[in-house]
Amino acid sequence: MTSRKNLTRFTYETAAFEGWRLCISRAGTTFTKYFSDRDHGSGKKSLLVAEEIKAQLLFLVDNSRRVNGKLSKTTIRKVDQLLKNS
């Protein structure tokens, strides 16, 4: 499995974490979430979950209101809640 846009695969032999990292930056704000293979059962399953959350996050952020070129506090709160519940 190779990295994809906004998704990076972490598979280090000496590290405790193996899985996918979702990282999206928009309007000066960066959102990051890790999807562990251990939590989701396998690398493919964690990738599927990460891609689903990525699609939801991009839809939310790209269709949100901007205040002075930045994301609104409400949008940031919604994204944080989405990432927390995933």
C-alpha positions in Angstrom: 0.0 0.0 0.0 1.3 3.4 -1.0 0.5 6.8 0.3 -2.3 8.8 -1.3 -3.1 12.5 -1.4 -3.6 13.6 2.2 -3.1 10.0 3.5 0.3 8.8 4.5 1.1 5.2 5.4 3.2 4.6 8.6 4.9 1.2 8.8 8.1 1.4 10.8 9.7 -1.8 12.1 10.8 -0.2 15.3 7.7 1.9 16.1 4.6 0.8 18.0 2.2 2.5 15.4 1.3 1.1 12.1 -1.5 2.6 10.1 -2.6 5.7 8.2 -2.3 9.4 8.9 -4.9 11.8 7.5 -3.6 15.4 7.3 -5.5 18.2 5.6 -4.6 21.9 5.6 -7.1 24.5 4.6 -7.3 28.3 5.1 -4.5 28.3 7.7 -5.8 25.3 9.8 -4.4 21.8 9.8 -6.4 18.8 10.7 -4.7 15.5 11.6 -6.0 12.1 12.6 -4.3 8.7 12.8 -6.0 5.4 11.9 -4.3 2.4 13.4 -4.3 -1.0 11.8 -4.7 -2.5 15.3 -7.9 -0.6 16.0 -9.5 -1.4 12.6 -8.3 -4.9 12.0 -6.0 -4.5 9.0 -4.2 -2.0 6.8 -7.0 -2.2 4.2 -9.7 -1.6 6.7 -8.0 1.3 8.3 -7.4 2.8 4.8 -11.1 2.5 4.0 -12.1 4.3 7.2 -9.5 7.0 6.6 -10.7 7.6 3.1 -14.4 7.8 4.3 -13.4 10.4 6.9 -11.3 12.3 4.4 -14.3 12.6 2.0 -16.5 13.8 4.8 -13.9 16.3 6.1 -13.2 17.7 2.6 -16.9 18.1 1.9 -17.4 19.9 5.2 -14.3 22.2 4.9 -14.6 23.0 1.2 -18.3 24.0 1.5 -17.9 26.0 4.7 -18.1 29.7 5.3 -14.9 31.7 5.6 -14.3 34.6 7.9 -11.5 36.9 6.7 -10.0 34.0 4.7 -10.0 31.6 7.6 -12.3 28.8 8.5 -15.1 29.8 10.9 -14.9 28.6 14.5 -18.1 26.6 14.0 -16.5 24.7 11.0 -13.4 23.9 13.0 -15.5 22.7 15.9 -17.5 20.4 13.5 -14.4 19.0 12.0 -12.8 18.4 15.4 -16.0 16.6 16.4 -16.0 14.5 13.2 -12.3 13.5 13.8 -13.0 12.7 17.5 -15.9 10.4 16.8 -14.1 8.4 14.1 
